């Protein structure tokens, strides 16, 4: 068996790179299932030490967040 030329190796690497890129692009365009999204939010809340049930789904601050904030000093 002969040793492949650099040009052949480079062509194979380019093809593999294009295929992997297409696979990645297709994967990242898919919607995340609701169950997986919920799990990710719960894990993130647990990691940050928050209660996942009290966090709003849209990422806005909880209603009591303003009450906990310190008043501005003039």
C-alpha positions in Angstrom: 0.0 0.0 0.0 1.4 3.4 -0.9 1.6 6.3 1.4 -1.0 9.0 0.7 0.1 12.3 -0.6 -0.3 15.5 1.4 -2.8 16.7 -1.2 -5.0 13.6 -0.6 -4.8 13.9 3.1 -5.7 17.6 2.9 -8.6 16.9 0.6 -9.9 14.3 3.1 -9.5 16.7 6.0 -11.4 19.4 4.1 -14.2 17.0 3.3 -14.4 15.8 6.9 -14.4 19.4 8.1 -17.3 20.4 5.8 -19.3 17.3 6.8 -18.8 18.0 10.6 -19.6 21.7 10.1 -22.9 20.8 8.3 -23.8 18.3 11.0 -23.1 20.9 13.7 -25.1 23.5 11.9 -28.1 21.2 11.4 -27.9 20.2 15.1 -27.8 23.7 16.4 -30.8 24.7 14.4 -33.1 22.1 16.0 -35.5 23.2 18.7 -34.8 22.0 22.3 -37.6 19.7 23.6 -39.5 21.2 26.5 -38.4 18.4 28.9 -34.8 19.0 28.2 -35.2 22.8 28.5 -36.9 22.3 31.9 -34.1 20.0 33.0 -31.5 22.5 31.9 -33.2 25.3 33.8 -33.5 23.2 37.0 -29.9 22.2 36.8 -28.8 25.8 36.3 -30.9 26.9 39.3 -29.5 24.1 41.5 -25.9 25.1 40.4 -26.6 28.7 41.3 -28.3 27.8 44.6 -31.7 29.2 43.5 -35.2 27.7 43.7 -36.1 26.6 40.2 -39.8 26.8 40.9 -39.7 30.5 41.8 -37.7 31.6 38.7 -39.8 32.9 35.9 -39.4 31.1 32.6 -38.7 34.2 30.6 -35.6 35.1 32.6 -37.0 38.3 34.1 -36.2 39.2 37.7 -38.6 37.7 40.2 -41.2 40.1 41.5 -39.7 40.4 44.9 -36.2 41.2 43.5 -36.8 44.9 43.7 -37.8 44.7 47.4 -34.6 42.9 48.2 -32.4 45.4 46.4 -30.8 48.2 48.4 -32.2 51.7 47.9 -30.1 54.1 45.9 -28.2 56.6 47.9 -28.1 60.2 46.5 
